[in-house]
Amino acid sequence: MRRGYLRVGDRHVHYRRTGHGPAVILLHASPVSGAMFLEQLEVFGRHFDAIAIDTPGYGLSTPLDHPKPEVADYADAVVETMDALGLDRAILYGRHTGASIAVETARRHPSRVALALCDGYPVFTPGESERYLTQYLVPVEPKWDGSHLAFWWLRYRDQHVFWPWDLQETAYRADTDLPDVDFLHRGFTQIMMAGDGYRTAYAAAFRHDSIPALQETRAPVILTARPGDSLYAAFATVPELHPKRELPRDTVEAAHAEVAIMQTVPASAGPEPGSPSWRDAQPGGRFMLPCGEGTLHARVFGTPDGRLPLVVVAPLPGGIGGIGNDLSDIARSWPVLAIEAPGQADSETGDPGSIVTSAAWIRQALDAFGCPLRAVLGWEGSAALALEIAAATGATAFLVDPPAVPPALRSEFLDRYTADLTPHVDGRHVPVAWNLVRDERLWAPFYDRVRSAALPSVSGLDAALLHRKAVDLFKQPTMLAPALAQLWRYPLAERLAERRADTIVFAMPQDRFARLCVDGIARHEADGFASLGAVIAATLSDRPA
């Protein structure tokens, strides 16, 4: 499985891709992402170049620049994505909202669509559309107590128990098994990633004139339905304007039947994408950097201007989502390439097992990316990674609030400074993540909730910020405990004492580890990330590249 980004105008389109041959573009249902197609990709990739894209505004794709996009706008965006892929003609495979987009693409751009194969085509009466638009699409509103997360766990779960989810009566009970907990957690996380924007394409599908779209398209369309699907009952009401077929209930069995259908039509193959390179970086650039059997997620902040970037490793554990505003402040003074550590947030690599291995994987990814290391910044837990990277490359290391605690405290942290985010079907893991990211900003250590452990400076309790930090953890929940174990096994204080040259330690006002760290660490006080960026820029400007 290859993951990457396409630059489409000022937008980025994230994709998952596997296989070779004629191209099949997979368009997902709302409110999730292309990750819903992992089983189909495995089957389709044996016969096709199967490319699951995240709809704009979902997953890791940036939204359309439109205040109220319609299905037609998403259809045009599909063709723009095909242009970026170098595809003249492709099979479109769509599910639910994705099926609406596939048919609308076939209507508006018939020469580009070899077949629109639709698994569950949305058709609603005017009354149903109005009800869904006014009652079904409740907003995502982060709350200080994290109660919105508990609501949304059950909201997404009940979507597979009742249809619609908010009519919890016998007549609306779903004809299906409750999906497994990994499926539920993945879908819940994808909604939380989209935030309140989850409603955008959903609403467009509810407004879509689905029957006229079928009537007017001249490209081949095949409509399918599976027992147990929320749109299965409505399938019989869809006019016989195009071939209709019922497929097996099981996703994998259905995928094999869909392959047989798609093999009957010709489609073009596109060129293989080139490897991402720092020389192609643009403002706001996003990249998936190959790393062993997986990828590391990276983003550009500021403007690449010929200066080698400051490589910022996102906090360990965690990701870029919770620090985006701070990175923008740093990037006012020096271009930033932010990267998520192996196994964290959107960097899918598995467990590296140690800080040393994790740092080596980051170096390998950056080397393949053609990005020489001049300076690296580590943030809280990722200070350990930055120190290892700098030691191996000679880069200048900037460490922000490093947890350089003494050995005895590290031993205690191994036992107590952790959390179990293993997903449970009842959602019990959800408040665990919220309490962790919130309590870390109130006490040090977070589990010692006594007055003497209260942090003197409280910052970062904004509900929207805490939401982003929790979502970063939800993306790979089983990697939280291993990441913390790696961190607390690493002798950061001792390594920092050994490497004083070209290492600068900053303390922010809300440094939650300051009073726990060993004595003797020279710290530069910083009142914010914009001023920190200015100091970094001045330091690097005074040193030869």
C-alpha positions in Angstrom: 0.0 0.0 0.0 1.4 3.4 -1.0 0.2 6.6 0.5 0.8 10.1 -0.8 -0.4 13.5 -1.7 -1.3 15.1 -5.0 -1.0 18.8 -5.5 -4.2 20.0 -7.2 -4.1 23.8 -7.6 -3.8 25.1 -4.1 -5.3 21.9 -2.6 -3.8 18.6 -1.5 -5.5 15.3 -2.2 -4.4 12.4 0.0 -4.6 8.9 -1.5 -4.0 5.2 -0.7 -2.8 3.3 -3.8 -2.0 -0.3 -4.6 -1.6 -2.6 -7.6 -1.0 -1.9 -11.3 -3.0 -1.8 -14.5 -6.1 0.0 -15.5 -7.0 2.8 -13.0 -9.9 2.5 -10.5 -10.6 5.6 -8.3 -12.4 4.8 -5.1 -14.7 7.5 -3.7 -15.8 7.0 -0.1 -19.0 7.5 1.8 -19.5 10.5 4.2 -18.4 11.2 6.8 -15.3 9.1 6.7 -12.3 8.8 4.3 -10.5 6.6 1.9 -9.4 4.4 4.8 -12.9 2.8 4.7 -11.7 0.9 1.5 -8.8 -1.1 3.0 -10.6 -4.4 2.3 -11.6 -3.4 -1.3 -8.1 -2.1 -2.0 -6.6 -5.4 -1.2 -8.9 -7.2 -3.6 -9.0 -4.5 -6.4 -5.2 -4.1 -6.3 -4.7 -7.6 -7.6 -6.2 -6.6 -10.9 -6.1 -2.8 -11.1 -4.2 0.3 -10.1 -6.6 1.0 -7.2 -6.5 4.5 -5.9 -8.7 5.5 -2.9 -8.7 9.3 -2.5 -9.9 11.3 0.4 -12.8 13.6 -0.6 -11.8 17.3 -0.2 -12.3 18.2 3.5 -12.2 14.6 4.7 -9.3 12.4 5.9 -6.1 14.3 5.0 -7.4 16.1 1.9 -7.8 19.9 2.1 -11.3 21.3 1.6 -12.6 22.9 -1.6 -12.5 26.7 -1.6 -16.3 27.0 -1.7 -18.7 28.1 1.0 -21.4 25.6 0.0 -20.1 23.0 -2.5 -22.5 20.8 -4.4 -21.9 17.3 -5.7 -21.0 18.9 -9.0 -18.1 20.7 -7.4 -16.8 17.4 -5.9 -17.2 15.8 -9.4 -15.1 18.5 -11.0 -12.6 18.0 -8.3 -12.4 14.3 -9.2 -11.5 15.2 -12.8 -8.8 17.6 -11.5 -7.4 14.8 -9.4 -7.4 12.6 -12.5 -5.4 15.3 -14.3 -2.9 15.3 -11.5 -2.6 11.5 -11.8 -2.1 11.7 -15.5 -5.3 9.7 -16.2 -7.4 10.2 -19.3 -10.1 7.8 -18.4 -10.8 5.7 -15.3 -13.3 3.5 -13.6 -15.0 5.3 -10.7 -16.1 3.2 -7.8 -18.2 5.1 -5.3 -20.1 4.3 -2.1 -23.0 6.4 -0.9 -21.8 10.0 -1.2 -19.0 8.7 -3.3 -21.6 7.0 -5.6 -23.3 10.4 -6.0 -20.0 12.0 -6.9 -19.2 9.1 -9.4 -22.5 9.5 -11.2 -22.2 13.3 -11.3 -18.7 13.0 -12.7 -20.0 10.7 -15.4 -22.8 13.2 -16.2 -20.5 16.2 -16.4 -17.4 14.5 -17.9 -18.5 11.4 -19.7 -15.4 11.0 -21.8 -13.3 10.6 -18.6 -15.4 7.9 -17.0 -15.1 4.3 -18.3 -17.6 3.1 -15.7 -19.3 4.5 -12.6 -19.8 1.5 -10.3 -22.0 2.6 -7.4 -22.3 0.6 -4.2 -25.4 2.1 -2.6 -26.6 5.1 -4.7 -28.3 7.7 -2.5 -31.9 8.5 -3.6 -34.1 10.5 -1.2 -37.6 11.9 -1.3 -37.9 15.7 -0.8 -39.1 15.1 2.7 -36.2 12.8 3.6 -33.7 15.3 2.2 -35.2 18.1 4.3 -35.2 16.0 7.4 -31.6 14.9 7.0 -30.4 18.4 6.3 -32.2 19.9 9.3 -32.0 17.0 11.9 -29.5 14.3 10.9 -26.4 16.5 10.5 -25.8 17.6 14.1 -22.7 19.9 14.5 -19.3 18.8 16.0 -18.7 21.2 18.9 -15.7 20.4 21.1 -16.6 20.8 24.8 -14.2 21.4 27.7 -15.2 18.2 29.4 -14.8 16.0 26.3 -18.5 15.0 26.4 -18.7 15.6 22.6 -16.4 12.7 22.1 -18.6 10.3 24.0 -21.6 11.6 22.1 -19.9 11.0 18.7 -18.7 7.6 19.6 -22.2 6.5 20.2 -23.5 8.6 17.3 -21.2 6.8 14.8 -21.9 3.4 16.4 -25.7 3.9 16.3 -25.4 4.7 12.6 -24.9 0.9 12.2 -27.6 0.0 14.7 -30.4 2.3 13.4 -31.0 4.0 10.1 -31.3 6.9 10.4 -29.2 6.9 13.6 -31.5 9.4 15.4 -34.7 7.3 15.0 -33.9 4.7 17.6 -37.0 2.6 17.3 -37.7 -1.0 16.2 -38.9 0.1 12.8 -35.5 1.6 12.0 -33.3 -1.1 13.4 -30.5 -1.9 11.0 -30.3 -5.3 9.2 -26.7 -5.9 10.0 -24.2 -6.9 12.6 -22.5 -4.2 14.6 -19.1 -3.7 12.9 -16.0 -4.7 14.8 -14.4 -2.2 17.2 -11.5 -1.3 14.8 -14.0 -0.3 12.1 -16.0 1.7 14.6 -12.9 3.4 16.0 -11.6 4.2 12.5 -14.9 5.8 11.5 -15.2 7.8 14.7 -11.7 9.1 14.3 -12.3 10.1 10.7 -15.3 12.2 11.7 -13.3 13.8 14.4 -10.6 14.6 11.9 -13.1 16.4 9.7 -14.7 18.2 12.6 -17.8 20.2 11.8 -16.7 20.1 8.2 -18.0 16.5 8.1 -21.4 17.9 7.2 -20.2 19.6 3.9 -20.2 16.7 1.4 -22.9 14.9 3.4 -25.2 17.8 2.9 -24.3 18.1 -0.8 -25.4 14.4 -1.2 -28.7 15.1 0.6 -29.3 18.1 -1.8 -28.3 16.2 -4.9 -30.8 15.7 -7.7 -29.9 12.0 -8.0 -32.5 10.8 -10.5 -31.9 13.6 -13.1 -28.2 12.8 -12.8 -28.9 9.1 -13.7 -31.2 10.2 -16.5 -28.7 12.6 -18.1 -25.4 10.7 -17.9 -24.3 8.9 -21.1 -21.3 7.2 -19.6 -21.7 3.6 -18.4 -23.2 3.3 -14.9 -24.0 0.2 -12.9 -25.8 0.5 -9.6 -25.4 -2.2 -6.9 -26.7 -2.8 -3.4 -25.9 -5.2 -0.6 -28.2 -6.6 2.1 -27.6 -4.9 5.4 -26.6 -1.6 3.8 -28.5 1.5 5.1 -29.6 2.3 1.5 -30.5 -1.3 0.5 -34.2 -0.8 1.1 -34.3 2.3 -1.2 -32.5 0.3 -4.0 -35.8 -1.1 -5.3 -37.2 2.4 -5.8 -34.4 3.5 -8.1 -35.6 3.7 -11.7 -34.2 1.2 -14.1 -32.2 3.8 -16.0 -29.0 1.8 -15.7 -28.2 -1.8 -14.9 -28.8 -2.8 -11.2 -27.3 -5.7 -9.4 -27.5 -7.1 -5.9 -24.2 -8.2 -4.5 -23.3 -10.3 -1.5 -23.6 -8.9 2.0 -19.9 -9.6 2.8 -17.6 -6.8 1.8 -14.8 -9.1 0.4 -17.2 -11.4 -1.5 -18.8 -8.3 -3.0 -15.4 -6.9 -3.9 -14.6 -10.0 -6.0 -18.0 -9.6 -7.8 -17.2 -5.9 -8.4 -13.8 -6.9 -9.9 -15.6 -9.1 -12.4 -17.9 -6.2 -13.4 -15.0 -3.7 -13.8 -13.0 -6.1 -15.9 -15.6 -5.8 -18.6 -14.8 -2.2 -19.4 -11.6 -0.6 -20.8 -9.8 2.0 -18.7 -6.5 3.7 -19.0 -3.4 3.3 -16.9 -1.6 6.2 -15.4 2.1 6.8 -14.8 3.7 5.8 -11.6 4.0 8.8 -9.2 7.5 10.1 -8.6 9.1 10.0 -5.2 8.5 13.2 -3.1 11.4 15.6 -2.9 12.2 18.7 -0.8 13.1 20.5 -4.0 9.5 20.4 -5.0 8.3 21.8 -1.7 5.9 24.7 -1.8 4.2 26.7 1.0 1.8 24.5 2.8 3.2 21.4 1.1 2.2 17.9 2.4 4.1 14.7 1.9 4.1 11.0 2.8 7.8 10.0 3.0 8.6 6.3 2.5 10.1 4.8 5.6 10.7 1.0 5.7 7.4 -0.7 5.2 5.4 2.5 5.9 5.4 6.2 5.6 6.1 9.3 7.7 3.7 12.3 7.4 5.3 15.7 6.9 4.1 19.2 6.3 5.7 22.5 5.2 5.1 25.7 7.2 6.3 29.0 5.9 7.9 29.5 2.5 10.7 27.3 1.2 13.2 30.0 0.1 16.5 28.3 -0.4 17.4 28.0 3.2 17.5 24.5 4.6 14.4 24.0 6.7 14.2 23.6 10.4 13.0 20.0 10.8 10.5 19.9 13.6 9.6 16.5 15.0 6.1 16.6 16.4 5.7 15.9 20.1 6.0 12.2 21.1 3.4 10.9 21.5 1.2 13.1 19.3 1.2 14.7 15.9 1.1 18.0 13.9 -2.6 18.6 14.5 -2.1 19.9 18.0 0.8 22.3 17.2 -0.1 23.8 13.8 -0.6 27.3 15.0 2.7 27.2 16.9 4.5 25.9 13.8 3.1 28.8 11.8 4.5 31.2 14.4 8.0 29.7 14.2 7.8 29.7 10.4 7.5 33.5 10.3 11.2 33.5 10.8 12.5 30.3 9.2 10.9 27.7 6.9 9.8 24.6 8.8 9.4 21.0 7.7 7.3 19.3 10.4 7.4 15.5 10.6 5.4 13.1 12.7 7.4 10.4 14.5 7.1 6.8 13.4 3.9 5.2 14.6 2.4 8.5 15.5 -0.7 10.3 14.1 -0.5 9.9 10.3 3.0 8.3 10.2 2.1 4.6 9.7 5.2 2.5 10.3 4.5 0.2 13.2 6.4 0.3 16.4 10.1 1.2 16.0 10.8 -0.2 19.5 13.2 2.5 20.6 14.1 6.2 20.3 17.3 5.2 18.5 15.5 3.2 15.8 12.8 5.8 15.5 15.4 8.6 15.0 17.2 6.4 12.4 14.0 6.0 10.4 13.4 9.7 10.4 16.9 10.3 9.1 16.4 7.7 6.4 13.1 9.3 5.3 14.6 12.8 5.2 17.7 11.5 3.2 15.4 9.9 0.6 13.4 13.1 0.5 16.6 15.0 -0.4 16.4 17.2 2.7 19.8 17.8 4.2 19.7 18.3 8.0 21.0 21.5 9.3 18.8 22.0 12.3 16.3 19.9 14.1 13.8 20.8 16.8 12.3 18.4 19.3 9.2 19.2 21.3 8.7 17.8 24.7 8.9 14.0 24.2 10.4 14.3 20.7 13.4 16.2 22.2 14.9 12.7 22.6 14.5 12.1 18.9 16.0 15.4 18.0 19.0 14.8 20.2 19.6 11.4 18.5 19.2 12.9 15.0 21.5 15.7 15.8 24.2 13.4 17.3 24.2 11.3 14.1 24.2 14.2 11.6 26.0 17.1 13.3 22.8 19.2 13.0 22.0 21.9 15.5 19.5 20.7 18.0 16.8 22.9 19.5 14.9 21.3 22.3 11.6 22.8 23.6 10.6 21.8 27.1 12.5 18.5 27.1 11.4 15.9 29.8 15.0 15.4 31.0 13.9 13.8 34.3 16.3 11.8 36.6 16.5 8.0 36.3 14.4 7.3 39.4 11.5 9.4 38.0 11.9 7.8 34.5 11.4 4.4 36.2 8.2 5.7 37.9 7.0 7.1 34.6 7.4 3.7 32.9 4.9 2.3 35.4 2.5 5.3 35.7 3.0 7.9 33.0 1.0 6.0 30.3 -2.5 5.3 29.3 -4.3 2.4 27.6 -6.2 3.6 24.5 -7.0 0.2 23.2 -10.4 0.7 21.5 -13.5 -0.8 23.2 -16.9 -1.2 21.7 -18.4 0.8 24.5 -16.1 3.7 23.9 -14.4 3.6 27.3 -11.1 4.5 25.8 -12.4 7.8 24.4 -12.4 9.8 27.7 -9.1 8.3 28.6 -7.4 10.2 25.8 -9.3 13.4 26.6 -8.3 13.3 30.3 -4.7 12.6 29.4 -4.3 15.6 27.0 -6.2 17.9 29.5 -4.6 16.7 32.7 -1.1 17.0 31.3 -1.7 20.7 31.2 -2.8 20.9 34.8 -0.4 18.7 36.8 3.1 17.4 36.5 3.1 14.4 36.4 -0.5 14.3 35.2 -1.3 11.3 37.3 -0.3 13.0 40.5 -3.4 15.2 40.9 -2.4 17.0 44.1 -1.9 20.7 44.8 1.9 20.4 45.0 2.0 19.0 41.5 -0.2 21.7 40.0 1.5 23.5 37.1 2.1 27.2 37.9 1.2 28.3 34.3 -1.9 26.9 32.6 -2.1 27.1 28.9 -3.7 25.0 26.1 -7.1 24.2 27.8 -8.9 25.5 24.8 -11.4 22.8 23.8 -10.7 22.9 20.1 -6.9 22.5 20.8 -7.5 19.6 23.2 -9.7 18.1 20.5 -6.9 18.2 17.9 -4.4 16.7 20.4 -6.8 13.9 21.3 -7.5 13.1 17.6 -3.8 12.8 17.0 -3.8 10.1 19.6 -6.9 8.4 18.3 -5.3 7.9 14.9 -3.1 5.1 16.2 -4.4 4.4 19.7 -2.4 1.3 20.3 0.9 3.2 19.7 0.5 5.5 22.7 1.8 3.2 25.3 4.8 1.9 23.2 5.8 5.5 22.4 5.7 6.5 26.1 7.7 3.4 27.0 10.4 4.3 24.4 10.6 7.8 25.8 10.9 6.9 29.4 13.5 4.2 28.7 15.7 6.8 26.9 18.3 8.5 29.1 17.5 12.0 27.9 19.1 13.8 30.8 22.4 11.9 30.4 22.5 12.3 26.7 21.8 16.0 27.0 24.7 16.3 29.5 27.0 14.6 27.0 26.1 16.8 24.1 26.2 20.5 25.1 27.7 21.8 21.8 25.2 22.8 19.2 22.3 22.1 21.5 20.0 24.9 22.7 17.2 24.2 25.3 14.2 26.5 25.4 11.7 26.7 28.2 8.2 27.9 27.4 6.0 29.6 30.1 3.9 26.4 30.4 6.8 24.0 30.5 5.2 21.1 32.3 8.5 19.2 32.9 10.7 22.1 34.2 10.4 21.4 37.9 10.9 17.6 37.4 14.1 17.8 35.4 17.6 17.3 36.6 19.5 20.4 37.7 22.1 22.2 35.6 20.3 22.4 32.2 20.8 25.8 30.8 17.4 27.0 29.5 16.6 30.0 27.3 13.2 31.5 28.4 10.8 32.1 25.5 7.5 33.9 25.9 6.0 32.4 22.8 6.7 30.5 19.5 7.0 33.6 17.4 9.9 34.8 19.6 11.3 31.3 19.7 11.4 31.3 15.9 13.2 34.6 15.8 15.9 33.3 18.2 16.3 30.2 16.0 16.6 32.3 12.9 19.2 34.5 14.4 21.1 31.5 15.7 21.1 29.8 12.3 21.9 33.0 10.4 25.1 33.4 12.5 26.2 29.9 11.7 27.5 28.6 8.4 25.1 26.2 6.6 
